Amino acid sequence: MPPLPTDLAILIQQFIQIRLPLRVFRTIPDRPHPPDPQCFVVIPADIGNPIGSHGDTAMLAGLMQALRQRHPGAAFTVIGQHNHRIDVPGIGEVPVEAAWHGMAGARAFDRLIRAHRGLFVMGADILDGKYGAALVTRIAAYCNHSVKLGIPATLMGFSFNKTPRRASVYALSRLHPDVTLNVRDAASLERFTRLVGIPARLCADSAFLMPPAAETAGAETEAWIARQRDAGRIPVGVNLNAHAFAPVLANVGMADLISGIANRLAHAAQRHALALLLVPHDFKPESGDVSMLRALERQLRATGCAHVRYLETRRPDHIKRVAGQLDLVFTGRMHLAIAALGGGTPVLSVTYQDKFEGLYRHFGLSPDHTLRAEDCLNDAFGAKLDAALAQRAENRALITARLPGVRALADRNLELRIPNRVDRRA
């Protein structure tokens, strides 16, 4: 699959600004002080805003907390677009250092990686080029540079869609054999090995490693869930976002989408005695989680649906704790599905970007418990919700039985393989 002209331009720019300078930097002798054996560099899924969504934060928290269990003194440096600090649940403040733009970014990365024990890359859903092929080519160059210096590099659990960017495929196909590749679901693994043509191994998303909050995640919300259950109502989590519903938004607009989903949810709530907890999982302005769920709340109350609550928290470990107390979660966010499944709670998911099939396969769950965005505005929504509610006890038992194995697969992300063939000149 040869690169298209646009992709070829990306590859040429990447060679001039990144690969060629890194090759020169490798000829520079190491500093007299060896890397700290417990310091790690992390490239996040979102370079511009490493904790902009709960999903990104959960992946970072899962990785860092699990590494701290293995290496109690572990310290971390996150790569970003500018210098600042972020607060990672269970870890505290972590420095973000600028090492991304142009040739200066490559020089900064060379300086950083030489002082650290290993490199972890949050593959997430970015490596197929969905969010830009230039991002993928720089990641590949940084991984190759690391292992050629003798420093382990691991691409953590990622999904891979059916139509990856050609420049991404090209860059990934030229990863050094000592770079560890972890694909987070079986469907993506099959696509990756077929399209990229290099070996990888199955794992699970690092967010499965993040424990739920130990403290009460909002006493009022948890008390509300308990009261609903005591009153004979079924507590169900609901998430909407602009990303998952993009195909529908382009055709019917926001108002009609919210109205259609609200009417269907209100009807289901009446038939099944549901209590609806609205759960945002991304707070970037363009995500739509907050605005769509607030609009949904207003519309539900206008229909007479009284048992509705909006979850106020910006901590993914709090959301994971709350999600485990629900009977079902209807979501357009994969990492909210992961939070729910990590607490044993069944999910009904709005699919996008080929990401949910493999996640469900980890737990032996039927793909029948997924929806396309357009199904949420027709009779399929009610039928799918009815089925998910009817099978929630059976699915909870299945999820609970499979969860230890999924967590073991997530542990694979922590493994750093010492490079066998160090060649700084390549």
N, C-alpha and C positions, 0 to 999 in steps of 0.2 A: 504494500500500500504506500506508494511514493507520496511525499508531501505535496500539497497544493501550493500555488504561488504565495499565498498569505502565510501559510505554515513555513514555507522555505525561508521567507524573510525573517520570521521569528527565530528559526534555527541559525541563520547567519548572524543575526544580532546577538544571539546567545553565545555563539562561538567567540565573537569579538570581545564582548563585554564580560563574559564569565569564564568559559572553558579555557581560552587562551591565557588570560591573566592567572587563573588558578594553576595552570601548568607551569607558568613561570614561578609562582610563589612556592611550588613544591621543591624547587631547586634551592630554596633558602634553608640553611640548616635550622634545626630545632633550637629553641631557647634552652639555656642550661637547666631550667627547672622543668621536670616532667609534668604531664597532666595530673590533676588531682583525681585519684581513683574513684571518688564519690561525687564528682561534678558532671552534670550532663547538659547537653544542649538540646533544646526542643524547638522544632519548627511547627507552629500551630497551623490549624486548617485555615484560619483567617489571619493573614499577616498584618492587615491593617487594624484589626480589632480582635485580639486573641480570645477575649471572653465576652464577645458581643452577643452570643447566643448561649442558652443553657446547654445545648448540645456540645458546643466547643468547650465550655467550662467543664462539663462532666467528663469529657475525654481527657482533658489536662489533669483534672483532679484524680481520676481513676489511675492514670499512669503514675503521677507523682506520689500519691499515697501508697500505691503498691510498691514502688521503688523504695520509699522510705521504710517500708516493712522489711525489705531485703537489705537495705543499706541505711541504717538509722541516721547517719550523718549526711545523707544525700542532699546536694544543693543543685539548683537548676538555673539556667539562663535561657530565656525564650527569645527567639529571633523575631524581629518586627521591623516596621518601617521607620519608627522613631524611638528614642530612648524614653522609657517611663517605667512604671511598676504596676503590677496587677495583683489582685487578691484572689488566691486559689483556695477553695474550700478544703479544710483539713491541712493546709500547708502554710498559709499566710502570704505575705508579700513576696513576689518573685520579680526579679529585674527583667525588663525587656530591652534588648539592645538592637540598635539599627544595624542591619547587615543584609540589606536586600537590594537597594537600588544601584544599578549600573556597576561599573568597575570598582567603585568605592565600597559597594556592598560585598563584592567578592573578596576584597582585601580585608574587610572587617570580619567576614566569616572565617577566613584563614587564620586570623589572629585568635578568634574565639575558640575554634575547634581544637587548636593545638593545646589549649589550657584545660581541656575537658576529657572525660573518660569515654564518652560515646555520644552518638547523635540519634535522636528519636524524631521521626517525622509523622505528624498526624495526617495520615492519608485521607481519612474520611471519605468525602465524595468529590475530591478535587482532582484526582490523578487521571481521570479520563479527559480532562481539559474542559469540562463543563463551565468552569469559572475562569478559563483562560489557559491557553497552551503555554504561554511564556512562564507562568507560575510553575508548571510541571517541568519545563526544561531546566529552570534554575534549581529546582529541588533535585533533579537527577544529577546535575553537575555537582551540587554540594555533597550528595551522597558518595559519588565517585571520588571526589577530592578527599573525603574523610577516610575511606578505606585505603586509598593509595598512600595516605600518611600513616596507615596502620591503626586507625581509630575506627571502631565498629560503627556501622550505620544501619538503622532498622527503619523500614517503611512500615508503620503500624497499620492495623486493620483498615482497609479501604474497600469501597465498592467500585464497580467498573460497569458503566452502562453499555448499551448495545451499539452506540454510535460515537465512539471516542474521537477526539480530534487527532488528525494524522500526525501533527507535530508531537503530540503527547505520546502516541504509540512509538514513534521513531525514537524519542529521547529515552523512554522507558526500556525499549528493546536493547539499548546500548548501556544499560546499567552494568557496573562491574559485578562479576559473579559472587563477590564477597558481600554485596549489599543484601541484607535479609529483607524478603518481601512477604508481608502478611496480608492476605485478602480476607475480608471479614464475613464472607458468606460463600456458599458453594456455587451459586449461580454466577456471581462475579468472578470467582476463581476460574470457572470454565471459560467465561468470556475472555478473561485476561490471558490465560495460557494460549488460547486459540488465536487471539488477535495480536498479542505482543510477542508470543513465541519464546518466552523464557520461563523457567520454573518459579513457582511461588508456593506458599503453603496456606492452608486454611487456618483461620483464627476466628475470634469474635471481637466485637467492638470494645475498646478499652473502657468505655463508659460503664460496662458491666462490672468493672473493678471498683467503681466509686460506691462506698457504702451509703445507705440512707442516713440522714441526720440523726444523731443520737438524742438530741434535745427535741422537744415538742416543736413542730414546724407550724407555729401559729395555733395557739390553744383554741381560739375561737373556731377556726376551720375544722380542726379535728373533733371538737365538741359538736359542731354542726353535722358532720358526717355521722357521728354516733347517734345523734337525735333522729336523723332521717331513718337510719336503720332500725332504731327502736320503734319508730312509728310505722314500720312495715314498708318503707320506701327503699328503692334500690339506688345506691349512690353511683353515679356514672360521671366520669370526667369527659370534658369536651374541649377540643382544640381546633381552631380554624386559623389559617394563615394564607397570605397572598401567594406564596410559592406553590403550595400544593394545589390551590384552586385557580391558578393562572389560566388554564384553558377555558374555564367557565367565566371568569371575570372578563376575559376578552370578548365574550359573546353576549352575556346578559347584564354585566355590570354589578357593582357591589350591592346596591340596594335590593335588587331582585334576588341575588344569591343569598343574602342574609335573611330576607323575608321567606324564601323557599325553605331554607334549612330550619329556620325558627318554627315555621308551621308544622314541619314534619317532626321535629323534636317535641313540640308541644303535644302533638297527637300521640306520639309514642309515650311521652311522660304520663298522659292521662290513661292510656291503655295498660301500662305496666307499673304504674305508681313509681315513677323515676324522680330522683332528686339530682339536679344537674350542677356539677362543679365546673366552672369555666376556667381553663388552665392555659395561660400564655406560656410560651416556651422560647420566645425570641423577642428581644426588646429593641432591635434596630428599627428605626422609623419605617423603613421600606418593607419590613417583614409582614406587617399587617396583623400580627397576633393580637396586640392590644386593641387597636381600633376595631377590628372585626368582632372580637369577643365582647367588647363594650356595646357595640351595636346589636349583637345577638342578645345580650342581656336585656337591653331595652325592648327589643322585639318580643322576646319570650314573655316578659312581664306584661306587655300590651295584649298578648293573647290570653292572659289569665294564668300563666304558668308561674305559680308562686314559689316553688321550691327550687330556687336558682341562687347560686352564689359565685362570685368572682374571686379567684385565688390571688391574694396579694403576697407575693414573695419573689425575690430575685436570686434565690439560692437553689441550684439544681438538686442538692442533696435533700433540701426540704421538700421539693416536689416529688422526689423519689419516695420519701417517707409517706407523703400524702397519697401518692398513686397506689401504694401497696395496700391502702385501706379502702380502696374503691372496688366495686364489683366488675367494672368494665371501663375502658378508656377508648373513646372515639377520637382519633387524632390524625392530623395531617403533618405531624412532625415525627420523623423516625426516632429521634432521641427521646421524645416523650414516650414512644412505644417501648424503647429500651428501658426507660425508668420504670414503666409499668410492669413489663415482663420481669425485670430484675426484682420486683417485689411480689411476683407471682400472679399479677393481675392480667387477665385476658385483654386483648386489644382488637378494635375494629379500625382499620387503617385506610386512609386515602392514599393510594399509591402514586408515585411519581419517580422519574429518573431511575427506574429499574432497581430500586433499593430494598423493597419490602419482601420480595419473593424469597431471597436467601435468608433473611432474618427469620421469617416464619419457618423455614426449613430447619433451622437450628433447634426449634422446639417441637417439630413434628406437627405444627398447626396447619390447618387447611387454608389454602389461598382463598377459599370462599369467604373468609372473614376479612376481605379487602374490598375496596370500592375504587372505582375511577371517580374523578372529580365530578363529571357530568352525571354520575349515578345518584349523587346527593340531591338532585332536583327531579327525580322520577320515582316510580314505585319501588325500584331496587333498594332504595335507602331503607324504607320500612321493613322490607323482607330481610335484608342483611342484618339490620339491628335486632329484629325479632329472633333470628337464628343465633346471633351472638349472645343475646340474653338467655336464650333457652339452653345454650351449651356452656354457659360460663363456669359452672361447677366442674364439669368434665374437663374443660380447657385449663382451669386453674390447677387441677391435679396433674395434668400433662406438663404444664409449664414448671410446676414445682419439682417434678421428677427429673426434668431435663436440665434444670438450672445449674446444678453442680458441674455438669459436663460443659455447659456453655461458659461458665466462669473459668474452667480449666483451659478452654480454648482462648479466652481473653488473656490469660496469663502468658500465652506465647508471645504477646507483644513486648514483654519485659526482657526477652532474651537478646543478649548482645553477642554476636559471633566474631571472634577475633579474626581479622583478615589473614588469609594464608599467603597471598601473593602481593607484597607491597612493592609497587613500582611507581616512584614519584615522577618519573620522566614521562609516563604515558599521558 
